[in-house]
C-alpha cells in the first residue's frame, strides 16, 4: 500500500483511502489538504513564480527534459500505480506513462519558441514611425484540476506548458486517482525543480473550489460540465481553460475501409472501459454497410477479455467504481426499454461492465443524449449524411468527431457543417497528438489544450511600442 502525504504537514484535516476499482482493495492513503493549507501553498507558489518568471527558455527545457527522464526511469512503478488506482489495464497504463514523457519533452521543445512579432505602427496615412513588439510573458500561478481517467498525462498537459511558459503550478488530482500525480511531484523534486514551483493538493470538490477561489492567475480544469460551471463561478475574473467532455460520433460511409473502421471502433470505445472524453459514444452506420460492419464488429467485441487489469492478457478492466457501473447499466436498461436492440453485452460483475453494443438507440435516450462514461456503443443508422450531422449538431456538446470515407467532397461538406472542435478523417474521435490543439465548442469546454497552444493560453500578451 502506498501512503502519500505532502512534504509539510501543516493544516491537514483528514485522510482518505484509494481503492482498486477491480477488487476494492486499498492501494493508498492520502491526506486531505485543508483550506488554510491551500492558502499557504498558493502563497508559496506565488513566490516561486516570481523567481521563475525571468528564467531562460533553455532552463525551462532542461527542467522538463529532466522530469521526462525521471518518468522514464520510474515508468513501471508509475504504470502500476495507474493500473491499481483507476483500473486501467497495465498495457494502457504503460502507454499513458510513455505519452506523459512525450508531453513534457514537447513542452520543453516549445519553450524555446515563445515567438512574438513586430508590427509597424505606420500602416495608415498619418501613422507614426514606431514599432510595436508583441511578446508573451508568464501569467503567474496556474491552478490545475485533473480527472481520474488519465491521471498522469492530463496533468503533464497542464504542467508542461505551465513550466514552459515560466509559471508555477498547483495541481489537484481526482480523489479517485491521486497517487500518480503525487508521485509525479516527487519526481519533479528529483529532477531539480525549484522549491514550490510544482505543488500538489489533495481532496475533492471542496478543495477544488478553494483552489479556484484562491489568488491564482489561471485555472485549467478537465472534468464534468456541472463541476466546471461551479469552478468558473468560484474563480472570478481570471483566465480559464476547461475541457468538459463530449458525446462524440463516428460516421462510417459506404466507401469506408470496414476492417479499419471496426478496429478503430473497438479500440477507441473500449479503451479504459469507455471512460475517455473523446471516445466513440455514438456510432453512425450508413445502411448500405451496416450489416457487413456488424458482422465484423460483434465477434471482435465478444472476443475482448474483461477482468483484472494487472494481467497482461486483459483487454479491458473495470469502470472507476460500482456507482459508475450502476449508472452505465441503468442507462443500458432504459435504452432497451425505449426500443433499443441489445446486440451483445449488457451485463456486469461488480465494477466490470461487459462490452456492450446496442442498435436502434432513441435520440432521447440518456445513453446517447448524454455523455456515457462506460463501455457501450450506441448505434444509429443513416442514409443521408446531412441529416445525421444535424442530429449530432443538436447535442450541447462538440468535442471531436471521426469519419471513415475517401469521398473528399463529402468529407469537405462534413468539415463545413459539423460543430466540433476537431474532425478526424479515417480515424476515430479519440485520436489525439500531444502538440496539436485539443478541445471543444459549446458545453465541451473553453480554450484548448495541446502543448504549443496551451503555452500561449498560459501566458499574458505584452506590447512595447518604441
Long-range contacts (C-beta under 8 A, 24 or more apart in sequence): 1-26, 1-27, 1-28, 1-29, 2-27, 2-28, 2-29, 2-81, 2-179, 3-28, 3-29, 4-28, 4-29, 4-30, 4-31, 4-178, 4-179, 4-182, 4-183, 4-202, 5-30, 5-31, 6-31, 6-33, 6-37, 6-199, 6-200, 6-201, 6-202, 10-36, 10-37, 10-40, 11-36, 11-37, 11-40, 12-37, 16-175, 16-202, 16-203, 18-85, 18-175, 18-176, 18-177, 18-178, 18-179, 19-321, 20-84, 20-85, 20-87, 21-86, 21-87, 21-317, 21-318, 21-319, 21-320, 21-321, 21-351, 22-87, 22-307, 22-308, 22-309, 22-310, 22-317, 22-318, 22-350, 22-351, 22-352, 23-308, 24-350, 27-84, 27-85, 27-179, 28-85, 28-178, 28-179, 30-175, 30-178, 30-179, 30-182, 30-202, 31-202, 32-202, 32-203, 32-207, 33-201, 33-202, 33-203, 33-207, 35-206, 35-210, 37-201, 38-201, 38-207, 38-210, 38-211, 38-214, 39-214, 41-170, 41-196, 41-199, 41-201, 42-141, 42-170, 42-211, 42-214, 42-215, 42-216, 44-196, 44-199, 45-141, 45-168, 45-169, 45-170, 45-196, 45-197, 45-199, 45-216, 46-140, 46-141, 46-168, 46-215, 47-196, 48-168, 48-194, 48-195, 48-196, 48-197, 49-138, 49-140, 49-141, 49-167, 49-168, 49-197, 49-217, 51-194, 52-138, 52-166, 52-167, 52-168, 52-194, 52-197, 53-137, 53-138, 53-140, 53-166, 53-167, 54-166, 55-166, 57-111, 57-112, 57-114, 57-164, 58-112, 60-108, 60-111, 60-163, 60-164, 60-166, 61-108, 61-109, 61-111, 61-112, 61-164, 62-108, 63-108, 63-163, 63-191, 63-192, 63-193, 64-104, 64-105, 64-107, 64-108, 64-111, 64-160, 64-163, 64-164, 65-104, 65-105, 65-108, 66-191, 66-192, 67-104, 67-184, 67-187, 67-188, 67-191, 67-193, 68-101, 68-102, 68-104, 68-105, 68-108, 69-191, 70-187, 70-188, 70-190, 70-191, 71-97, 71-100, 71-101, 71-104, 71-184, 71-187, 72-101, 74-183, 74-187, 75-101, 77-183, 78-152, 78-180, 78-183, 78-184, 80-310, 81-179, 81-180, 81-183, 82-151, 82-152, 82-177, 82-180, 83-309, 83-310, 83-317, 84-179, 84-310, 85-151, 85-176, 85-177, 85-178, 85-179, 85-180, 86-148, 86-149, 86-151, 86-176, 86-177, 86-320, 87-272, 87-273, 87-309, 87-317, 87-318, 87-319, 87-320, 87-351, 88-272, 88-309, 88-317, 89-272, 89-309, 89-314, 89-315, 89-316, 89-317, 90-309, 90-310, 90-311, 90-312, 90-314, 91-312, 92-271, 92-272, 92-309, 93-309, 96-150, 96-152, 96-153, 97-152, 99-153, 99-434, 100-152, 100-153, 100-155, 100-156, 100-184, 102-434, 103-153, 103-156, 103-157, 103-160, 103-434, 103-451, 104-156, 104-159, 104-160, 106-160, 106-434, 106-435, 106-451, 107-156, 107-159, 107-160, 107-161, 107-163, 107-164, 107-451, 107-455, 108-160, 108-164, 110-161, 110-164, 110-435, 110-451, 110-452, 110-455, 111-163, 111-164, 111-165, 111-455, 114-164, 114-165, 114-455, 114-459, 121-465, 130-465, 130-466, 131-465, 131-466, 132-463, 132-464, 132-465, 133-463, 133-464, 133-465, 133-466, 134-461, 134-462, 134-463, 135-461, 135-462, 135-464, 136-165, 136-455, 136-456, 136-459, 136-460, 136-461, 136-462, 137-166, 137-459, 137-460, 137-462, 138-165, 138-166, 138-167, 138-458, 138-459, 138-460, 139-165, 139-167, 139-217, 139-218, 139-239, 139-458, 139-459, 139-460, 140-167, 140-168, 140-216, 140-217, 140-218, 141-167, 141-168, 141-169, 141-170, 141-215, 141-216, 141-217, 141-218, 142-167, 142-168, 142-169, 142-170, 142-216, 142-217, 142-218, 142-219, 142-220, 142-458, 143-169, 143-170, 143-172, 143-211, 143-212, 143-214, 143-216, 143-218, 143-219, 143-220, 143-235, 144-169, 144-170, 144-171, 144-172, 144-220, 144-221, 145-171, 145-172, 145-208, 145-211, 145-212, 145-219, 145-220, 145-221, 145-222, 145-223, 145-231, 146-171, 146-172, 146-173, 146-174, 146-181, 146-222, 146-223, 147-174, 147-177, 147-222, 147-223, 148-174, 148-176, 148-177, 148-275, 148-320, 149-177, 149-272, 149-275, 149-276, 149-277, 149-320, 150-276, 151-177, 151-178, 151-179, 151-180, 151-181, 152-180, 152-181, 152-184, 154-222, 155-180, 155-181, 155-184, 156-184, 157-434, 157-449, 157-450, 157-451, 157-454, 158-220, 158-449, 158-454, 159-184, 159-198, 160-451, 161-451, 161-454, 161-455, 161-457, 161-458, 162-220, 162-458, 163-197, 163-198, 164-451, 164-455, 165-455, 165-458, 165-459, 166-459, 167-217, 167-218, 167-458, 168-196, 168-197, 168-198, 168-199, 169-197, 169-198, 169-199, 170-199, 170-200, 170-201, 170-211, 170-216, 171-198, 171-199, 171-200, 171-201, 172-200, 172-201, 172-202, 172-203, 172-207, 172-208, 172-211, 173-200, 173-202, 174-223, 175-202, 175-203, 175-204, 176-320, 176-321, 177-320, 178-202, 205-230, 209-234, 218-457, 218-458, 220-449, 220-458, 222-277, 222-449, 225-443, 228-445, 239-447, 239-457, 240-446, 240-447, 241-445, 241-446, 241-447, 241-448, 241-449, 241-454, 241-457, 241-458, 242-445, 242-446, 242-447, 243-277, 243-399, 243-438, 243-439, 243-440, 243-444, 243-445, 243-449, 244-440, 244-443, 244-444, 244-445, 245-277, 245-371, 245-397, 245-399, 245-444, 246-277, 246-278, 246-281, 246-371, 246-397, 246-398, 246-399, 246-400, 246-420, 246-429, 246-440, 246-444, 247-281, 247-282, 247-368, 247-369, 247-370, 247-371, 247-395, 247-397, 247-399, 248-278, 248-279, 248-280, 248-281, 248-282, 248-397, 248-399, 248-400, 248-401, 248-402, 248-420, 248-429, 248-430, 249-280, 249-281, 249-282, 249-283, 249-284, 249-388, 249-392, 249-401, 249-402, 249-429, 250-280, 250-282, 250-283, 250-284, 250-401, 250-402, 250-403, 250-404, 250-428, 250-429, 251-284, 251-286, 251-382, 251-385, 251-388, 251-401, 251-402, 251-403, 251-404, 251-405, 251-414, 252-283, 252-284, 252-285, 252-286, 252-289, 252-293, 252-403, 252-404, 252-405, 253-286, 253-289, 253-385, 253-403, 253-404, 253-405, 253-407, 253-410, 254-286, 254-288, 254-289, 255-405, 255-406, 255-407, 256-289, 256-404, 256-405, 256-406, 257-404, 257-426, 258-289, 258-292, 258-293, 258-296, 259-296, 260-404, 260-426, 261-293, 261-404, 262-293, 262-296, 262-297, 262-300, 263-300, 264-402, 264-404, 264-427, 264-428, 265-297, 265-377, 265-428, 266-297, 266-300, 266-301, 266-304, 267-428, 268-428, 268-429, 268-430, 268-431, 269-375, 269-376, 269-377, 270-301, 270-304, 270-315, 270-316, 270-355, 270-375, 271-316, 271-430, 272-317, 273-316, 273-317, 273-318, 273-319, 273-353, 273-374, 273-375, 274-319, 274-328, 274-372, 274-373, 274-374, 274-375, 274-376, 275-319, 275-320, 275-324, 275-373, 275-374, 276-430, 277-371, 277-399, 278-399, 278-400, 278-429, 278-430, 278-431, 278-432, 279-429, 279-430, 280-377, 280-402, 280-428, 280-429, 280-430, 281-368, 281-371, 281-372, 281-378, 282-368, 282-378, 282-380, 282-392, 283-377, 283-378, 283-379, 283-380, 284-379, 284-380, 284-381, 284-382, 284-388, 284-392, 285-379, 285-380, 285-381, 285-382, 286-381, 286-382, 286-383, 287-381, 287-382, 287-383, 290-381, 294-343, 294-357, 294-359, 297-357, 298-343, 298-344, 298-357, 301-344, 301-345, 301-355, 301-357, 301-377, 302-344, 302-355, 304-355, 306-352, 306-354, 306-355, 307-352, 316-355, 316-375, 317-352, 318-350, 318-351, 318-352, 318-353, 319-351, 319-352, 319-353, 319-373, 319-374, 319-375, 320-351, 321-351, 322-350, 322-351, 324-351, 324-373, 324-374, 325-350, 325-351, 325-352, 325-353, 325-374, 327-374, 328-353, 328-372, 328-373, 328-374, 328-375, 328-376, 329-353, 331-365, 331-366, 331-367, 331-370, 331-372, 331-374, 331-376, 332-356, 332-358, 332-367, 332-376, 334-365, 334-366, 334-367, 335-361, 335-362, 335-365, 335-366, 335-367, 335-368, 335-378, 338-362, 338-364, 338-365, 340-365, 340-367, 340-378, 343-379, 345-375, 345-376, 363-391, 369-395, 371-397, 385-410, 385-413, 385-414, 386-413, 386-417, 389-414, 389-417, 389-418, 392-418, 392-419, 393-417, 393-418, 393-419, 395-442, 396-442, 396-443, 397-440, 397-442, 397-443, 397-444, 398-440, 398-441, 398-442, 398-443, 398-444, 399-429, 399-439, 399-440, 399-444, 399-445, 400-424, 400-429, 400-430, 400-431, 400-438, 400-440, 401-429, 402-427, 402-428, 402-429, 402-430, 402-431, 420-444, 421-445, 421-448
